[in-house]
Amino acid sequence: MAGVKLVKKNLTPFVTILVLGLIIGTLAWDILERIFAAAGLPFSLSTGRIGFDLDVIAFYIRINPGSFLGAAGGVLLFRAL
């Protein structure tokens, strides 16, 4: 697999794909945890909230194993382009 070389020109698409993968992976893991909790097998591998608060807007995310899997998927997707 040749992949794409990371240069200044394609840094923005890389970061975009990486962040989208991270968010999608985080949400997918959270849904999986909720499905297991509804089935009577509750577990949580999430950390505390990480983010920022500017009084006008706030953004927080709970990092979990799905975050890392999603970010890795984003890197693999970028390399495949």
VEXPA-728838 format. One record per residue: residue in three letters; z, y, x of N, C-alpha, C in turn. Coordinates in steps of 0.05 Angstrom, whole numbers, padded with zeros to 5 digits, always signed. Example, Ala and Ser with C-alpha at 12.3 -4.5 7.8 and 13.67 -1.06 7.14 Angstrom:
<nodes>
ALA+00156-00114+00264+00156-00090+00246+00156-00066+00264/SER+00142-00045+00257+00143-00021+00273+00157+00001+00258/
</nodes>
This chain:
<nodes>
MET+00000-00023+00017+00000+00000+00000+00000+00025+00018/ALA-00021+00041+00016-00024+00064+00032-00004+00086+00024/GLY-00003+00092-00002+00015+00112-00012+00007+00140-00006/VAL+00023+00159-00013+00018+00187-00010+00037+00198+00011/LYS+00026+00214+00030+00042+00226+00050+00056+00251+00038/LEU+00081+00254+00043+00096+00276+00032+00092+00300+00050/VAL+00079+00320+00039+00074+00346+00054+00083+00368+00035/LYS+00082+00393+00046+00091+00416+00030+00074+00419+00005/LYS+00049+00412+00006+00031+00415-00017+00039+00398-00041/ASN+00049+00374-00036+00057+00356-00058+00087+00352-00061/LEU+00102+00370-00050+00132+00367-00052+00141+00372-00081/THR+00130+00391-00095+00138+00397-00122+00133+00373-00141/PRO+00109+00361-00140+00106+00337-00157+00125+00314-00150/PHE+00131+00311-00124+00149+00290-00116+00177+00295-00127/VAL+00187+00320-00125+00214+00326-00135+00214+00323-00166/THR+00193+00331-00179+00191+00328-00208+00193+00299-00216/ILE+00177+00282-00204+00177+00253-00210+00204+00241-00203/LEU+00216+00249-00181+00242+00238-00173+00264+00246-00194/VAL+00264+00271-00202+00285+00280-00221+00280+00267-00249/LEU+00255+00265-00257+00250+00251-00283+00258+00222-00282/GLY+00253+00209-00259+00261+00181-00256+00291+00179-00257/LEU+00305+00197-00244+00334+00197-00244+00345+00201-00272/ILE+00334+00220-00287+00344+00225-00314+00338+00201-00333/ILE+00314+00190-00331+00306+00167-00348+00324+00143-00341/GLY+00328+00138-00315+00345+00116-00307+00374+00119-00317/THR+00384+00144-00316+00411+00149-00325+00414+00144-00355/LEU+00395+00155-00370+00395+00151-00399+00392+00122-00407/ALA+00374+00108-00393+00370+00079-00399+00396+00063-00394/TRP+00409+00069-00372+00434+00055-00366+00455+00061-00386/ASP+00457+00086-00395+00476+00094-00415+00471+00079-00441/ILE+00446+00077-00449+00439+00061-00473+00446+00032-00470/LEU+00441+00021-00447+00449-00007-00441+00479-00011-00444/GLU+00495+00008-00433+00524+00007-00435+00533+00008-00464/ARG+00520+00025-00480+00527+00027-00509+00520+00002-00524/ILE+00497-00011-00517+00490-00036-00530+00510-00057-00524/PHE+00518-00059-00499+00539-00079-00492+00565-00073-00506/ALA+00573-00047-00508+00598-00040-00521+00596-00047-00551/ALA+00573-00043-00563+00571-00050-00592+00572-00080-00596/ALA+00564-00096-00575+00566-00125-00577+00593-00135-00570/GLY+00612-00117-00563+00639-00126-00557+00644-00130-00527/LEU+00626-00122-00510+00629-00125-00481+00629-00098-00467/PRO+00649-00081-00472+00648-00055-00460+00652-00055-00430/PHE+00636-00039-00416+00639-00035-00388+00627-00008-00381/SER+00636+00004-00359+00625+00030-00351+00625+00032-00321/LEU+00603+00038-00310+00600+00041-00281+00593+00070-00274/SER+00598+00088-00293+00590+00116-00289+00612+00131-00274/THR+00604+00152-00260+00623+00170-00247+00630+00193-00265/GLY+00645+00212-00256+00651+00236-00271+00626+00253-00274/ARG+00629+00275-00288+00606+00293-00292+00600+00308-00267/ILE+00574+00310-00261+00564+00325-00238+00544+00345-00249/GLY+00546+00370-00242+00527+00390-00252+00536+00418-00246/PHE+00527+00437-00263+00534+00465-00259+00538+00478-00286/ASP+00553+00500-00286+00558+00515-00310+00556+00545-00303/LEU+00537+00559-00316+00533+00587-00310+00542+00605-00334/ASP+00560+00594-00350+00571+00607-00374+00550+00610-00396/VAL+00525+00616-00389+00504+00618-00409+00490+00591-00413/ILE+00487+00577-00391+00474+00550-00393+00490+00531-00375/ALA+00492+00507-00384+00507+00486-00368+00490+00461-00368/PHE+00491+00446-00346+00477+00421-00343+00495+00402-00328/TYR+00501+00379-00341+00517+00359-00328+00503+00332-00332/ILE+00508+00314-00312+00497+00287-00313+00518+00268-00303/ARG+00520+00245-00314+00539+00224-00305+00522+00205-00288/ILE+00528+00203-00263+00514+00186-00245+00523+00157-00250/ASN+00504+00139-00251+00510+00110-00255+00488+00094-00240/PRO+00490+00068-00239+00470+00052-00224+00442+00057-00234/GLY+00438+00063-00260+00412+00069-00270+00400+00094-00258/SER+00417+00113-00249+00407+00137-00236+00392+00130-00210/PHE+00405+00112-00195+00393+00104-00169+00368+00087-00174/LEU+00369+00070-00194+00345+00054-00200+00322+00071-00210/GLY+00328+00091-00226+00307+00109-00236+00296+00126-00214/ALA+00313+00136-00195+00303+00151-00173+00285+00134-00155/ALA+00294+00109-00150+00277+00091-00134+00250+00086-00148/GLY+00251+00083-00174+00226+00079-00189+00208+00104-00187/GLY+00220+00127-00187+00204+00152-00183+00191+00153-00156/VAL+00206+00145-00135+00195+00145-00108+00171+00124-00106/LEU+00175+00101-00118+00154+00081-00118+00130+00090-00134/LEU+00134+00104-00156+00112+00115-00172+00097+00136-00155/PHE+00111+00153-00142+00099+00174-00125+00082+00161-00103/ARG+00093+00141-00090+00078+00127-00069+00053+00113-00078/ALA+00054+00104-00104+00031+00090-00115+00008+00108-00123/LEU+00014+00134-00126-00006+00153-00134-00027+00158-00112/
</nodes>
